[in-house]
Amino acid sequence: MGVEYKIHPPIGVARLGNSGDFYLSPIKIGGRPIECTEFGDECFDAENGKFRYVKKFKDKQKRVKKQAAKFRIFKHDSSKTSPEEIDLSDTSQIKNVKWTVHLANKKAAWFHFSEFKGDLMLGEDNTYEGRKDEDAEWRNKEIKGDDRNKLIVDFGPRTVNSPKMRLKFMNNDQKGDYKISEPKYSTKNKGKPLYGKRVNYLGEVICDSKKNLVVLGGHGNSGGDELFATFAGGETWYDDISDGPVICEITLADDSKIVLDAWVIVGPPKFAPELVNITTLDDTMRDVAIYHLEAAPDIYTKKNGWNPDYIVNFKRDIEPIIKSIGCYRWVANVPSMMDFCIPHFDLQDNSPENLTNRQTYFNYFRKSGENYWGIGGQSNQLFSNKDDYLNGIPLMPLNAGSNSVSNRIVDKFVELSRTQYYFLKQWSEGKFTTEEPEDILGLSELDHADLGNCAGAPLCPGIEVTWNIKNPSIFEDPYKIKHRNKNQEGKFDSNFYFEHGLSYNWDETAPIGKIGGGCEPGDLTKRMADPWVSDLFECNVNHINFTDADRALTAGHQLEEPPTYLAYWWPPQAPWDVILGVTDSEITDIENKKEKAKTEIEASGASAGQQVNFIRGVHNHIEMVYAWSYLGFIVNQNEDENREDYPYFVEKERNHEEFEVSAVSVANKRNIVDPFGVRFEHGYHLKKDLIQYSKDGE
């Protein structure tokens, strides 16, 4: 191989925040976000020389800080055991470096989200137009043809090439002659949305002091002219979620040039930063790499299938599954999962005497579908005894599936990825080692970190991305997104989007020969809920029918077919049952601290240590448009060195002063009365009438 330069991570994840302050994403799965300077340089603790980790996720005005994605360049030398990070400001090695990022939001120009509609992995006839049982519907369908390109939020690319250089993705920070596109709202409100806030900014790009790239996302704003009451969002709405390519042009000391590329995703805030989903986006990426791209032929090939003799690694392949199941206790009320993650036998004992224990444990996991994990296997089976609903325990994992809300391609309860399920099977048979692991795909910890802190299942639509990430056609290599403006020789056409703009009907998952092939800016996030807060409000728990394998809904009604079972979606991303903590105070005087704690607990309407609903006081989707930043963060209050072994995760930094406690009405079975109805109410409501607040245009 010789010497090769690479961007790490190949896919970075930034997160929305309505504060001007930001921090850096964790550098390991389940890690802590890192404090940084205003230009993205890591802050260090002077005493021990280690990173200074984030303790407060809101600024002094109680606004949510952004999470920045950071990209670095490493030199991979085949003669050395580990890659070397390059100081891009060192002119003895690097003469010049230029980073270009292009963020966009295509949601308003794409189809309404409808579970698996459009997922070509389920067959060529599952196109948006080809579904015979229901018509495909564009968002904002009254706008026709190429005029739909104007629905894309796109301020063009931004380029930074010097330390502490900083540019914004917005109209008044435009560089060059790129034809921008930004939201147009109702003339009834002087060009402002009737509900929510104007979207006129998608984020920023920054060079830190060593010329590494830092990418920030939007403010969390969303706005529209019509009310809506579904998790998929509604017509006329825009938000500032985005994604797009990262391109780095390097001139080395010998004047040779290198062009590298990566991708960045801007997702919603992660309200439980250190807690991890059972199937992460990293697990999903790894499954695509192994199953479709055959990146680990000692594990799987299309010709030979899964290798029955492969030795898995307990620490790398098994422990993360078990630990993440245990994490859910802090953000969901699932006692059966808590007991399941601490069985009565030693999970690391691979002796024949322990075989029965391991196999019994493995059999309580829901079987994964082979052709398309997430559909098939035992995805529509809840209890271990499928023929007797009064006996048995719920199969693991105990989450909602990727389609428990419609009767088309039903997927009620989540499965592990194919690769995760295979790893567990090998473990159950004693084919595992407890030695220190090597990475299966030869990737670094940085490559896994951002993705491992995202949700990889279920995907209805998901949190950061949805099922398009499971389609191998969008990948150039494992973990490497294919770019539309990159030719077969791997060279970029830097003028492509200047000449053509972005396409409203470009399907990055389409087979070669169709309208698609490679991702444009905005393609990874365009299938998500619009606005993003509609998913946050509604996609947290679901009442799922568990007796009729082919049906989730009552015929003719958008109601789950009873009997139903309460299942969670992705609690580490969108918590539901949390423990009330006491917000940290900067007051040093102990008596004032006591008074501060007393005031906060009184305002919260509950006792510290009490389990409460995370979104209590937010009654409908429209309120969530404004109130999402009032919600708290779920953090480990134990700051000792043994904090990971003895955690205590509680809700902190909730804006209690924005809520008050009172008697309220009760919701119906669906927990949604109407766009202004009450849902999951616990005696809390917002002090401010946000609906009227919106109409006043403030």
C-alpha positions as CSV (number, residue, x, y, z in Angstrom):
1,M,0.0,0.0,0.0
2,G,2.9,2.4,0.8
3,V,1.7,5.8,2.0
4,E,-2.0,6.8,1.8
5,Y,-3.8,9.8,3.2
6,K,-7.4,9.6,4.6
7,I,-10.0,11.7,6.2
8,H,-11.2,10.5,9.6
9,P,-14.0,10.0,10.2
10,P,-15.4,9.2,6.7
11,I,-18.8,10.2,8.0
12,G,-19.1,12.8,10.7
13,V,-22.2,13.8,12.7
14,A,-23.0,17.3,13.8
15,R,-26.1,18.2,15.8
16,L,-28.5,21.1,16.0
17,G,-28.6,23.7,18.8
18,N,-30.1,27.1,19.2
19,S,-27.0,28.4,21.0
20,G,-24.0,30.1,19.4
21,D,-21.8,27.9,21.6
22,F,-20.7,24.4,20.5
23,Y,-18.7,21.4,21.6
24,L,-17.0,18.5,19.7
25,S,-18.6,15.1,19.2
26,P,-17.2,12.2,21.3
27,I,-14.3,10.3,19.9
28,K,-15.6,6.9,21.0
29,I,-18.9,5.1,21.1
30,G,-20.7,6.1,24.3
31,G,-18.1,8.6,25.0
32,R,-18.4,12.1,26.4
33,P,-18.6,15.2,24.1
34,I,-15.4,17.4,24.3
35,E,-15.2,21.1,25.3
36,C,-13.5,23.3,22.7
37,T,-12.6,26.9,21.8
38,E,-14.7,29.1,19.5
39,F,-12.7,27.8,16.6
40,G,-13.0,24.1,17.5
41,D,-9.7,23.4,19.2
42,E,-10.0,20.8,22.0
43,C,-9.8,22.0,25.6
44,F,-7.5,20.1,27.9
45,D,-7.5,19.7,31.7
46,A,-4.2,21.4,32.8
47,E,-3.8,18.9,35.7
48,N,-3.8,15.6,33.8
49,G,-3.5,16.7,30.1
50,K,-6.7,14.9,29.1
51,F,-9.6,16.3,27.2
52,R,-12.0,18.5,29.2
53,Y,-15.4,17.0,28.8
54,V,-18.8,18.8,28.5
55,K,-20.7,19.1,31.7
56,K,-23.3,21.6,30.6
57,F,-25.1,21.1,27.3
58,K,-26.8,24.5,27.4
59,D,-25.4,28.0,27.6
60,K,-26.1,30.7,30.3
61,Q,-29.2,31.7,28.5
62,K,-30.4,28.0,28.7
63,R,-30.1,27.5,24.9
64,V,-28.9,24.1,23.6
65,K,-25.3,24.1,22.4
66,K,-24.5,22.6,19.0
67,Q,-22.4,19.5,18.5
68,A,-19.7,20.0,15.9
69,A,-18.3,17.3,13.7
70,K,-14.5,17.4,13.3
71,F,-12.5,16.0,10.4
72,R,-8.8,15.3,10.5
73,I,-6.2,13.9,8.0
74,F,-4.2,10.9,8.8
75,K,-1.2,9.3,7.0
76,H,-1.4,5.6,6.7
77,D,2.0,4.0,6.2
78,S,2.1,0.3,5.6
79,S,5.5,0.1,7.3
80,K,4.0,1.4,10.5
81,T,1.5,-0.2,12.9
82,S,-0.9,2.7,13.3
83,P,-1.8,5.8,11.2
84,E,-0.3,9.2,12.1
85,E,-2.5,12.3,12.4
86,I,-1.1,15.2,10.3
87,D,-0.7,18.7,11.6
88,L,-2.1,20.5,8.5
89,S,-0.5,23.7,9.7
90,D,3.0,22.2,9.5
91,T,4.3,23.7,6.2
92,S,7.2,21.3,6.1
93,Q,4.7,18.6,5.3
94,I,1.7,20.4,3.9
95,K,2.0,23.5,1.6
96,N,-1.7,24.1,1.4
97,V,-5.0,22.6,2.5
98,K,-8.5,23.6,1.3
99,W,-11.7,22.2,2.8
100,T,-15.0,22.5,0.9
101,V,-18.4,21.5,2.5
102,H,-21.8,21.7,0.8
103,L,-24.8,21.3,3.1
104,A,-28.4,21.2,1.9
105,N,-31.9,20.2,3.0
106,K,-34.1,18.5,0.4
107,K,-37.0,17.5,2.7
108,A,-39.7,19.9,1.3
109,A,-38.9,18.7,-2.3
110,W,-39.0,15.0,-1.6
111,F,-41.8,12.5,-1.0
112,H,-43.8,12.4,2.3
113,F,-42.3,9.7,4.6
114,S,-44.3,6.6,4.5
115,E,-42.5,3.7,6.2
116,F,-40.9,1.5,3.5
117,K,-42.4,3.2,0.5
118,G,-39.6,3.8,-2.1
119,D,-37.1,1.3,-0.5
120,L,-35.8,-0.5,-3.5
121,M,-34.1,-3.1,-1.4
122,L,-37.6,-4.6,-1.0
123,G,-38.1,-5.0,-4.8
124,E,-38.0,-3.0,-8.0
125,D,-41.8,-2.5,-7.8
126,N,-41.5,-0.8,-4.5
127,T,-40.7,2.6,-6.1
128,Y,-42.7,5.7,-5.1
129,E,-44.5,5.6,-8.4
130,G,-44.8,1.8,-8.7
131,R,-46.8,1.0,-5.6
132,K,-50.2,-0.1,-6.8
133,D,-51.9,0.0,-3.4
134,E,-51.4,3.7,-2.7
135,D,-50.3,6.8,-4.7
136,A,-47.0,8.3,-4.2
137,E,-47.3,11.8,-2.8
138,W,-44.7,14.6,-3.1
139,R,-44.4,17.0,-0.3
140,N,-45.9,20.4,-1.5
141,K,-47.3,18.6,-4.5
142,E,-49.0,21.7,-6.0
143,I,-45.5,22.8,-7.1
144,K,-44.7,21.1,-10.3
145,G,-41.6,20.1,-12.4
146,D,-38.3,21.9,-12.1
147,D,-40.0,24.6,-9.9
148,R,-39.7,21.9,-7.2
149,N,-35.9,22.6,-7.1
150,K,-36.8,25.9,-5.4
151,L,-38.1,23.8,-2.4
152,I,-34.5,22.7,-1.6
153,V,-32.7,24.7,1.1
154,D,-29.3,25.2,-0.5
155,F,-26.9,28.1,0.1
156,G,-24.1,26.4,-1.9
157,P,-20.6,25.2,-0.9
158,R,-18.3,26.9,1.5
159,T,-14.5,26.7,1.4
160,V,-12.0,27.4,4.2
161,N,-8.3,27.2,3.9
162,S,-6.6,29.1,6.8
163,P,-6.5,28.7,10.6
164,K,-9.6,30.2,12.4
165,M,-11.4,30.9,9.2
166,R,-15.2,30.7,9.6
167,L,-18.0,30.9,7.1
168,K,-21.8,30.4,7.4
169,F,-24.3,28.6,5.3
170,M,-26.7,31.5,4.7
171,N,-27.7,34.0,2.1
172,N,-25.6,37.0,3.3
173,D,-22.4,34.9,3.6
174,Q,-22.5,33.8,0.0
175,K,-19.2,33.2,-1.8
176,G,-19.1,33.1,-5.6
177,D,-22.0,33.0,-8.1
178,Y,-23.8,29.9,-6.8
179,K,-27.6,30.0,-7.4
180,I,-28.9,29.7,-3.9
181,S,-32.4,28.4,-2.8
182,E,-34.1,29.3,0.5
183,P,-37.6,28.8,1.9
184,K,-40.5,31.0,0.7
185,Y,-43.3,31.4,3.2
186,S,-46.8,32.7,3.1
187,T,-47.4,36.3,2.0
188,K,-50.0,36.4,4.9
189,N,-47.2,37.0,7.4
190,K,-44.8,39.3,5.5
191,G,-42.7,36.4,4.2
192,K,-42.4,34.7,7.7
193,P,-43.9,31.3,8.4
194,L,-47.3,31.4,10.2
195,Y,-46.0,28.7,12.6
196,G,-42.4,28.3,13.9
197,K,-39.4,30.2,12.8
198,R,-37.8,31.1,9.5
199,V,-35.1,28.8,8.2
200,N,-32.3,30.9,6.7
201,Y,-29.2,29.3,8.1
202,L,-27.8,25.7,7.8
203,G,-24.6,25.9,9.8
204,E,-21.0,26.9,9.5
205,V,-17.6,25.6,8.5
206,I,-14.5,26.4,10.6
207,C,-10.7,25.7,10.3
208,D,-9.3,25.1,13.8
209,S,-5.8,26.4,14.6
210,K,-4.2,23.3,12.9
211,K,-6.4,23.6,9.8
212,N,-8.6,20.6,10.8
213,L,-12.2,21.0,9.6
214,V,-15.1,21.7,12.1
215,V,-18.7,21.6,10.8
216,L,-21.6,23.1,12.7
217,G,-25.3,22.5,11.9
218,G,-28.4,24.7,12.1
219,H,-30.2,26.3,15.0
220,G,-33.0,23.7,15.2
221,N,-35.5,26.1,13.6
222,S,-38.5,24.9,11.6
223,G,-41.4,26.8,10.1
224,G,-44.5,26.4,8.0
225,D,-47.8,27.8,7.1
226,E,-50.1,24.8,7.9
227,L,-50.8,22.8,11.1
228,F,-49.9,19.1,11.2
229,A,-50.4,16.3,13.6
230,T,-48.3,13.3,12.5
231,F,-44.8,12.1,13.2
232,A,-43.9,12.6,9.5
233,G,-44.6,16.3,9.6
234,G,-46.7,18.4,7.2
235,E,-47.0,20.5,4.1
236,T,-45.3,23.9,3.7
237,W,-42.7,23.1,6.4
238,Y,-38.9,23.5,6.3
239,D,-36.2,22.8,8.9
240,D,-32.5,23.2,9.1
241,I,-31.4,19.5,9.3
242,S,-28.9,18.9,6.5
243,D,-26.1,16.7,5.1
244,G,-23.5,16.9,2.4
245,P,-20.0,16.2,1.1
246,V,-16.7,17.1,2.6
247,I,-13.8,17.5,0.2
248,C,-10.2,18.2,1.2
249,E,-7.6,19.3,-1.4
250,I,-4.0,19.0,-0.1
251,T,-0.8,20.2,-1.7
252,L,2.1,18.3,-0.2
253,A,5.7,19.7,0.3
254,D,6.8,18.2,-3.1
255,D,3.9,20.1,-4.8
256,S,1.9,16.9,-5.5
257,K,-1.8,17.2,-4.9
258,I,-4.3,14.9,-3.2
259,V,-8.1,15.1,-3.1
260,L,-9.9,13.3,-0.3
261,D,-13.6,13.2,0.5
262,A,-16.0,12.4,3.3
263,W,-19.6,13.2,4.3
264,V,-21.3,15.0,7.2
265,I,-24.7,14.5,8.6
266,V,-26.5,17.1,10.7
267,G,-28.9,15.5,13.1
268,P,-31.1,16.5,16.0
269,P,-29.7,17.0,19.5
270,K,-28.8,13.8,21.4
271,F,-30.5,14.3,24.7
272,A,-28.7,11.3,26.4
273,P,-25.2,11.9,25.0
274,E,-23.5,8.9,26.6
275,L,-26.2,6.3,26.2
276,V,-26.1,4.0,23.1
277,N,-28.8,2.3,21.0
278,I,-28.8,-1.5,20.8
279,T,-28.3,-1.3,17.1
280,T,-26.3,1.8,16.2
281,L,-25.8,3.4,12.9
282,D,-22.3,2.0,13.1
283,D,-23.7,-1.5,13.4
284,T,-25.9,-0.8,10.3
285,M,-22.8,0.5,8.3
286,R,-20.8,-2.6,9.3
287,D,-23.7,-4.9,8.3
288,V,-23.8,-3.3,4.8
289,A,-20.0,-3.6,4.5
290,I,-20.0,-7.2,5.5
291,Y,-23.2,-8.5,3.9
292,H,-23.4,-6.5,0.7
293,L,-19.8,-5.2,0.0
294,E,-18.1,-8.4,1.3
295,A,-15.6,-6.4,3.1
296,A,-14.8,-9.3,5.6
297,P,-14.8,-12.5,3.5
298,D,-13.7,-14.5,6.5
299,I,-17.1,-13.7,8.0
300,Y,-19.4,-13.7,5.0
301,T,-19.5,-14.0,1.2
302,K,-22.4,-14.3,-1.2
303,K,-21.0,-17.6,-2.5
304,N,-20.5,-19.3,0.8
305,G,-22.8,-17.5,3.2
306,W,-21.9,-17.0,6.9
307,N,-18.7,-18.7,8.0
308,P,-19.8,-21.2,10.7
309,D,-16.2,-21.4,12.1
310,Y,-15.5,-17.7,12.6
311,I,-14.2,-16.8,16.1
312,V,-15.9,-13.7,17.3
313,N,-14.4,-11.3,19.9
314,F,-16.4,-10.9,23.1
315,K,-15.4,-7.3,23.8
316,R,-15.8,-6.1,20.2
317,D,-18.8,-8.1,19.0
318,I,-20.9,-9.2,22.0
319,E,-20.4,-6.9,25.0
320,P,-21.7,-3.8,23.2
321,I,-25.0,-5.4,22.6
322,I,-25.4,-6.5,26.2
323,K,-24.3,-3.2,27.7
324,S,-26.6,-1.1,25.5
325,I,-29.6,-3.2,26.6
326,G,-28.7,-2.2,30.2
327,C,-28.4,1.5,29.2
328,Y,-32.1,1.7,28.5
329,R,-33.0,1.6,32.2
330,W,-32.1,5.3,32.4
331,V,-34.4,6.4,29.6
332,A,-37.1,3.8,29.4
333,N,-39.1,1.7,31.9
334,V,-38.2,-1.9,30.7
335,P,-37.5,-4.1,33.8
336,S,-37.3,-7.3,31.6
337,M,-34.5,-5.8,29.6
338,M,-32.6,-4.8,32.7
339,D,-32.8,-8.4,34.1
340,F,-31.8,-9.8,30.7
341,C,-28.5,-7.9,30.5
342,I,-27.3,-9.4,33.9
343,P,-28.0,-13.1,33.5
344,H,-27.1,-15.6,36.2
345,F,-24.1,-17.1,34.4
346,D,-20.7,-15.8,33.2
347,L,-21.1,-14.4,29.6
348,Q,-17.3,-14.7,29.0
349,D,-17.2,-18.4,29.9
350,N,-16.9,-20.3,26.6
351,S,-16.5,-23.7,28.2
352,P,-18.7,-26.7,27.0
353,E,-20.2,-26.7,30.6
354,N,-21.7,-23.2,29.9
355,L,-23.1,-24.2,26.4
356,T,-26.7,-24.6,27.6
357,N,-26.7,-21.3,29.4
358,R,-25.4,-19.4,26.3
359,Q,-27.8,-21.1,23.9
360,T,-30.8,-20.5,26.1
361,Y,-29.8,-16.8,26.4
362,F,-29.3,-16.6,22.6
363,N,-32.7,-18.1,21.9
364,Y,-34.4,-15.2,23.6
365,F,-33.2,-12.9,20.9
366,R,-35.5,-12.2,18.1
367,K,-34.2,-13.9,14.9
368,S,-33.0,-11.6,12.2
369,G,-34.3,-11.7,8.7
370,E,-31.6,-12.9,6.3
371,N,-32.5,-11.1,3.0
372,Y,-33.3,-7.8,4.7
373,W,-32.7,-7.5,8.4
374,G,-35.6,-5.6,10.0
375,I,-38.1,-7.6,8.0
376,G,-38.5,-11.3,8.2
377,G,-37.1,-13.5,10.9
378,Q,-39.2,-13.0,14.0
379,S,-39.9,-9.2,13.5
380,N,-43.6,-9.7,14.1
381,Q,-43.3,-12.0,17.1
382,L,-43.4,-10.4,20.6
383,F,-43.2,-13.3,23.1
384,S,-40.9,-16.3,23.2
385,N,-43.9,-18.6,23.1
386,K,-45.6,-17.4,19.8
387,D,-48.6,-19.7,20.2
388,D,-49.4,-18.8,23.8
389,Y,-49.6,-15.1,24.5
390,L,-50.1,-15.7,28.2
391,N,-46.8,-17.3,28.7
392,G,-43.1,-16.5,27.8
393,I,-41.1,-13.4,27.9
394,P,-40.7,-10.6,25.3
395,L,-38.0,-11.4,22.8
396,M,-35.0,-9.1,22.7
397,P,-34.5,-6.3,21.8
398,L,-37.7,-4.9,23.1
399,N,-38.1,-2.0,20.7
400,A,-40.7,-1.0,18.1
401,G,-39.8,-2.1,14.6
402,S,-39.4,0.0,11.5
403,N,-43.1,-0.3,10.5
404,S,-45.5,-0.9,13.4
405,V,-47.7,1.9,12.2
406,S,-49.2,0.7,8.9
407,N,-50.3,-2.6,7.3
408,R,-48.0,-2.4,4.3
409,I,-44.8,-4.5,4.8
410,V,-45.4,-4.8,8.6
411,D,-42.3,-4.8,10.8
412,K,-43.5,-4.6,14.4
413,F,-40.6,-5.3,16.7
414,V,-36.9,-4.6,16.1
415,E,-34.4,-7.2,15.2
416,L,-30.6,-7.1,15.6
417,S,-28.7,-6.5,12.4
418,R,-27.8,-9.7,10.5
419,T,-24.2,-9.3,11.6
420,Q,-25.1,-8.7,15.3
421,Y,-27.3,-11.8,15.2
422,Y,-24.6,-13.9,13.6
423,F,-22.0,-12.8,16.2
424,L,-24.4,-13.8,19.0
425,K,-24.9,-17.2,17.4
426,Q,-21.2,-17.8,17.2
427,W,-20.8,-16.8,20.8
428,S,-23.7,-19.1,21.9
429,E,-21.8,-22.0,20.4
430,G,-18.6,-21.1,22.3
431,K,-16.8,-19.8,19.2
432,F,-15.4,-16.6,20.7
433,T,-12.3,-15.2,22.4
434,T,-11.9,-12.7,25.2
435,E,-8.6,-11.3,23.9
436,E,-8.1,-7.7,23.0
437,P,-9.8,-7.1,19.6
438,E,-8.6,-5.8,16.3
439,D,-11.1,-3.9,14.1
440,I,-12.9,-6.2,11.6
441,L,-12.7,-3.7,8.7
442,G,-9.4,-2.1,9.6
443,L,-11.1,1.2,10.6
444,S,-10.1,3.5,13.5
445,E,-12.0,4.3,16.6
446,L,-12.8,7.8,15.1
447,D,-14.5,6.1,12.2
448,H,-16.9,4.3,14.4
449,A,-17.5,7.0,17.1
450,D,-19.9,9.5,15.5
451,L,-22.0,6.7,13.8
452,G,-22.0,4.6,17.0
453,N,-23.7,7.4,18.8
454,C,-26.5,7.5,16.2
455,A,-29.6,5.2,15.9
456,G,-29.3,2.3,13.4
457,A,-32.6,0.6,14.1
458,P,-35.5,1.0,14.1
459,L,-35.9,3.3,11.1
460,C,-39.4,4.7,11.1
461,P,-38.0,7.1,9.8
462,G,-35.2,7.1,12.4
463,I,-33.4,10.0,14.1
464,E,-30.4,11.0,12.0
465,V,-31.0,9.0,8.8
466,T,-33.4,6.3,7.6
467,W,-33.4,3.1,5.5
468,N,-31.5,4.5,2.5
469,I,-28.3,4.0,4.6
470,K,-28.9,0.2,4.3
471,N,-28.7,0.4,0.5
472,P,-25.2,-0.6,-0.8
473,S,-25.7,1.5,-4.0
474,I,-25.0,4.7,-2.0
475,F,-21.5,3.5,-0.9
476,E,-18.3,3.7,-2.8
477,D,-16.5,1.6,-0.2
478,P,-17.3,0.5,3.3
479,Y,-18.3,3.6,5.3
480,K,-17.6,5.8,2.2
481,I,-20.5,7.6,0.7
482,K,-20.6,7.8,-3.1
483,H,-20.7,11.3,-4.4
484,R,-22.8,12.2,-7.5
485,N,-20.3,14.7,-8.9
486,K,-17.4,12.1,-8.8
487,N,-16.6,10.3,-12.0
488,Q,-15.4,6.7,-12.4
489,E,-11.8,7.7,-12.1
490,G,-12.5,9.2,-8.7
491,K,-12.2,12.8,-9.8
492,F,-14.6,15.6,-8.7
493,D,-16.3,18.0,-11.1
494,S,-16.0,21.1,-8.9
495,N,-18.4,23.1,-11.2
496,F,-21.1,20.4,-11.4
497,Y,-23.5,21.9,-8.8
498,F,-22.7,25.4,-10.0
499,E,-23.9,24.4,-13.5
500,H,-26.7,22.0,-12.6
501,G,-27.8,22.9,-9.0
502,L,-29.3,20.1,-6.9
503,S,-32.2,17.9,-8.3
504,Y,-35.5,17.5,-6.4
505,N,-36.1,14.0,-8.0
506,W,-32.6,12.6,-7.7
507,D,-32.9,9.1,-6.0
508,E,-29.5,8.2,-4.7
509,T,-30.6,4.6,-4.1
510,A,-31.8,4.0,-7.7
511,P,-30.1,1.3,-9.8
512,I,-27.7,2.4,-12.6
513,G,-29.7,3.7,-15.6
514,K,-32.4,5.3,-13.5
515,I,-32.5,8.9,-12.1
516,G,-30.0,8.3,-9.4
517,G,-26.5,7.0,-8.5
518,G,-24.4,8.7,-5.8
519,C,-25.5,11.2,-3.2
520,E,-26.1,14.9,-3.7
521,P,-26.0,17.3,-0.7
522,G,-29.2,16.7,1.3
523,D,-29.9,13.2,0.1
524,L,-29.2,11.3,3.3
525,T,-31.6,13.3,5.4
526,K,-34.4,14.2,2.9
527,R,-36.6,11.2,3.9
528,M,-36.7,12.2,7.5
529,A,-39.6,13.8,9.3
530,D,-40.3,17.4,8.2
531,P,-40.0,19.2,10.6
532,W,-37.6,17.2,12.7
533,V,-39.4,18.0,15.9
534,S,-42.5,16.0,14.8
535,D,-40.5,12.8,15.1
536,L,-39.1,13.9,18.5
537,F,-42.7,14.6,19.8
538,E,-44.3,11.4,18.6
539,C,-41.7,8.7,17.9
540,N,-40.8,7.6,21.4
541,V,-43.3,4.9,22.4
542,N,-45.9,3.0,20.3
543,H,-48.8,0.7,21.2
544,I,-48.2,-2.3,18.9
545,N,-50.6,-5.2,18.1
546,F,-48.8,-8.4,18.9
547,T,-51.2,-11.2,17.9
548,D,-51.9,-10.5,14.2
549,A,-48.6,-10.9,12.3
550,D,-49.9,-9.2,9.1
551,R,-51.7,-6.3,10.6
552,A,-50.8,-3.3,12.8
553,L,-53.8,-1.1,12.3
554,T,-57.6,-1.5,12.6
555,A,-59.1,-1.6,9.1
556,G,-60.3,1.8,8.1
557,H,-58.8,3.6,11.1
558,Q,-55.4,4.9,12.1
559,L,-55.7,2.9,15.4
560,E,-53.6,0.0,16.5
561,E,-55.4,-3.3,16.4
562,P,-55.8,-4.5,20.1
563,P,-54.4,-6.2,22.0
564,T,-51.4,-4.0,22.0
565,Y,-48.0,-3.8,23.7
566,L,-46.1,-0.7,24.6
567,A,-42.7,-0.6,22.9
568,Y,-40.1,2.1,22.8
569,W,-38.4,3.5,19.7
570,W,-34.9,4.8,20.4
571,P,-34.7,5.9,24.1
572,P,-31.0,7.0,24.0
573,Q,-31.9,9.5,21.3
574,A,-35.5,10.4,22.4
575,P,-35.8,9.5,26.1
576,W,-39.2,8.7,27.6
577,D,-39.0,7.7,31.3
578,V,-36.2,9.6,33.1
579,I,-35.1,10.2,36.6
580,L,-35.4,13.8,37.8
581,G,-32.1,15.4,38.9
582,V,-31.2,18.7,40.3
583,T,-29.7,21.2,37.8
584,D,-26.0,22.0,38.3
585,S,-25.4,25.5,39.7
586,E,-22.4,27.7,39.4
587,I,-23.2,29.2,42.9
588,T,-20.3,28.4,45.3
589,D,-22.0,29.3,48.5
590,I,-23.5,26.1,50.0
591,E,-26.6,27.8,51.5
592,N,-27.4,29.4,48.1
593,K,-26.9,26.1,46.5
594,K,-29.5,24.6,48.8
595,E,-31.9,27.3,48.0
596,K,-31.3,26.9,44.3
597,A,-32.0,23.2,44.5
598,K,-35.2,23.8,46.5
599,T,-36.5,26.3,44.0
600,E,-35.7,24.0,41.0
601,I,-37.4,21.0,42.5
602,E,-40.5,23.0,43.5
603,A,-40.7,24.3,39.9
604,S,-40.4,20.8,38.5
605,G,-43.5,19.6,40.4
606,A,-41.8,16.4,41.5
607,S,-39.1,15.1,43.8
608,A,-35.5,14.5,42.8
609,G,-35.1,10.8,42.0
610,Q,-38.6,10.4,40.8
611,Q,-39.2,8.9,37.4
612,V,-40.9,11.4,35.1
613,N,-41.9,11.7,31.5
614,F,-39.2,13.4,29.4
615,I,-41.4,15.6,27.2
616,R,-43.9,16.4,30.0
617,G,-45.7,19.7,29.4
618,V,-45.4,19.6,25.6
619,H,-48.8,18.6,24.3
620,N,-48.6,18.7,20.6
621,H,-46.3,18.9,17.6
622,I,-46.6,22.6,17.2
623,E,-45.6,23.3,20.8
624,M,-42.6,21.0,20.3
625,V,-41.5,23.3,17.4
626,Y,-40.9,26.0,20.0
627,A,-40.3,24.0,23.2
628,W,-37.7,21.4,22.2
629,S,-34.9,23.5,23.6
630,Y,-36.6,23.6,27.0
631,L,-36.1,19.8,27.4
632,G,-33.3,18.5,29.6
633,F,-30.3,16.3,29.0
634,I,-29.8,12.9,30.6
635,V,-26.3,12.8,32.0
636,N,-24.2,10.7,34.3
637,Q,-24.0,12.6,37.6
638,N,-21.1,10.5,38.9
639,E,-17.9,12.4,38.1
640,D,-15.6,10.0,39.9
641,E,-13.0,7.9,37.9
642,N,-15.3,4.9,38.3
643,R,-18.3,6.7,36.7
644,E,-18.8,4.1,34.0
645,D,-19.0,1.3,36.5
646,Y,-21.3,3.1,38.9
647,P,-23.4,5.5,36.7
648,Y,-26.3,7.6,37.9
649,F,-28.1,9.1,34.8
650,V,-30.5,11.9,35.6
651,E,-32.3,14.7,33.8
652,K,-30.5,18.0,34.1
653,E,-30.8,21.5,32.6
654,R,-34.5,21.3,31.9
655,N,-36.0,24.8,31.6
656,H,-38.4,24.3,34.5
657,E,-39.3,28.0,34.5
658,E,-41.1,27.6,31.2
659,F,-43.6,25.1,32.6
660,E,-46.1,25.1,35.4
661,V,-48.1,22.3,37.1
662,S,-51.9,22.2,37.0
663,A,-54.8,19.8,36.4
664,V,-55.4,19.0,32.8
665,S,-57.6,16.9,30.6
666,V,-56.7,13.3,29.6
667,A,-55.8,12.1,26.1
668,N,-57.7,9.4,24.2
669,K,-56.3,6.0,23.2
670,R,-54.0,7.4,20.5
671,N,-52.9,10.1,22.9
672,I,-53.6,12.7,20.2
673,V,-56.9,14.5,20.3
674,D,-56.3,17.0,17.5
675,P,-53.4,19.4,16.5
676,F,-54.0,21.2,19.8
677,G,-54.8,18.1,21.8
678,V,-53.2,16.7,25.0
679,R,-50.8,13.8,24.9
680,F,-49.2,11.7,27.7
681,E,-50.0,14.4,30.2
682,H,-48.5,14.4,33.7
683,G,-50.0,17.6,35.0
684,Y,-47.5,20.0,33.3
685,H,-48.1,22.6,30.7
686,L,-46.2,25.5,29.2
687,K,-46.7,28.9,30.8
688,K,-46.7,30.6,27.4
689,D,-49.4,30.0,24.8
690,L,-47.0,29.1,22.0
691,I,-49.7,28.8,19.4
692,Q,-50.8,32.4,19.9
693,Y,-47.2,33.4,20.3
694,S,-46.6,32.0,16.8
695,K,-49.5,33.8,15.3
696,D,-48.3,37.1,16.8
697,G,-45.2,36.6,14.6
698,E,-42.8,37.0,17.5
